[in-house]
């Protein structure tokens, strides 16, 4: 009987140790599972933050591109405005040159006409003097 009780006590002790080991293993498994879950959550957060950072970088890049495009368009508009002004000034200068040329040609024509009339008057005067001279003689 004593031997039987010793065996039972030993078996009970082994069962308790086995249960304790199983409980310990279960706790370690739970800890490992929780650790794995935390690592997974941290990796997801890391990916989300990286995606957010990429989105912000892209947004900033697009803003810079839009600003550069705006500056290019403003520079183009200014260049077009200056070219238009220069073209208008060149056209006005050409118009003034043409006007001056016309005025010079008209003055030349008037001078030629005046010279012709003077020569005609001189010729008439010479005719009259000649006629008077002939009449007097």
C-alpha distance (Angstrom), angle and dihedral (degrees) to the residues before:
residue distance angle dihedral
X1 . . .
X2 3.77 . .
X3 3.79 90.1 .
X4 3.77 90.0 49.6
X5 3.82 91.4 50.8
X6 3.80 90.3 48.8
X7 3.79 89.9 52.5
X8 3.77 91.4 47.8
X9 3.82 90.3 48.6
X10 3.80 90.2 48.3
X11 3.80 91.0 47.7
X12 3.82 89.8 47.5
X13 3.81 89.9 49.9
X14 3.81 91.2 49.2
X15 3.83 90.5 48.0
X16 3.81 90.6 50.7
X17 3.82 91.2 47.7
X18 3.80 90.1 47.5
X19 3.82 90.4 48.2
X20 3.81 90.2 47.5
X21 3.81 90.9 49.5
X22 3.81 90.4 47.1
X23 3.81 90.8 49.8
X24 3.81 89.8 47.4
X25 3.82 91.2 48.7
X26 3.81 89.8 47.5
X27 3.82 90.3 52.1
X28 3.81 91.0 48.3
X29 3.79 90.2 48.5
X30 3.81 90.3 50.1
X31 3.81 90.5 48.5
X32 3.80 91.2 48.7
X33 3.80 90.7 47.0
X34 3.83 90.9 49.7
X35 3.83 90.5 46.1
X36 3.81 90.1 51.3
X37 3.81 90.2 48.0
X38 3.82 90.9 50.3
X39 3.81 90.9 49.0
X40 3.80 89.8 50.1
X41 3.83 91.4 49.5
X42 3.80 91.0 47.9
X43 3.81 90.9 50.2
X44 3.83 90.3 50.0
X45 3.82 90.1 49.5
X46 3.79 89.8 48.2
X47 3.81 91.1 51.6
X48 3.81 91.4 46.4
X49 3.81 91.2 50.3
X50 3.80 91.4 47.1
X51 3.80 90.2 50.5
X52 3.81 90.6 48.3
X53 3.80 90.5 49.1
X54 3.80 90.5 48.8
X55 3.80 90.1 49.6
X56 3.81 91.1 50.3
X57 3.80 91.3 48.1
X58 3.80 90.4 48.9
X59 3.79 90.9 47.7
X60 3.82 90.7 50.3
X61 3.81 90.7 47.2
X62 3.81 90.7 50.6
X63 3.82 90.5 48.4
X64 3.80 90.0 52.0
X65 3.79 91.3 48.2
X66 3.80 90.8 49.5
X67 3.82 90.7 49.6
X68 3.81 91.2 48.6
X69 3.81 90.5 48.6
X70 3.80 90.1 49.5
X71 3.82 90.7 50.6
X72 3.80 91.2 48.3
X73 3.80 91.2 50.6
X74 3.81 91.3 48.2
X75 3.81 90.6 49.1
X76 3.81 90.3 48.6
X77 3.81 91.5 49.7
X78 3.81 90.4 49.3
X79 3.81 90.9 48.7
X80 3.81 90.3 49.3
X81 3.82 90.9 48.5
X82 3.83 91.5 50.0
X83 3.81 91.5 46.3
X84 3.81 90.2 49.9
X85 3.82 90.9 50.3
X86 3.81 91.5 47.5
X87 3.80 90.8 48.3
X88 3.81 90.7 49.8
X89 3.81 90.8 48.9
X90 3.82 91.2 48.6
X91 3.80 90.6 48.9
X92 3.82 90.7 49.5
X93 3.81 90.7 48.1
X94 3.83 90.1 49.5
X95 3.81 90.4 48.2
X96 3.81 90.6 50.8
X97 3.82 91.2 48.6
X98 3.80 90.4 50.2
X99 3.82 90.2 47.6
X100 3.82 91.0 49.3
X101 3.82 90.4 48.4
X102 3.81 90.5 49.8
X103 3.79 90.8 49.0
X104 3.83 90.7 48.3
X105 3.82 91.0 49.2
X106 3.82 90.5 48.4
X107 3.81 90.9 48.6
X108 3.81 89.6 49.1
X109 3.82 90.6 49.8
X110 3.80 90.8 48.1
X111 3.83 90.6 48.6
X112 3.81 90.9 48.9
X113 3.81 90.2 48.1
X114 3.81 90.9 48.6
X115 3.81 90.4 48.3
X116 3.82 90.6 49.6
X117 3.81 90.9 48.8
X118 3.84 90.4 47.8
X119 3.78 91.1 49.9
X120 3.81 90.5 47.7
X121 3.81 90.0 49.5
X122 3.81 90.6 48.7
X123 3.79 89.8 49.1
X124 3.83 90.6 49.8
X125 3.81 90.2 47.4
X126 3.78 90.1 49.1
X127 3.84 89.3 49.0
X128 3.79 90.5 49.7
X129 3.82 92.2 48.4
X130 3.75 89.9 46.8
X131 3.78 90.7 48.6
X132 3.83 90.8 48.0
X133 3.74 90.8 47.9
X134 3.75 91.4 51.9
X135 3.80 92.3 46.0
X136 3.83 92.4 49.4
X137 3.79 93.2 51.6
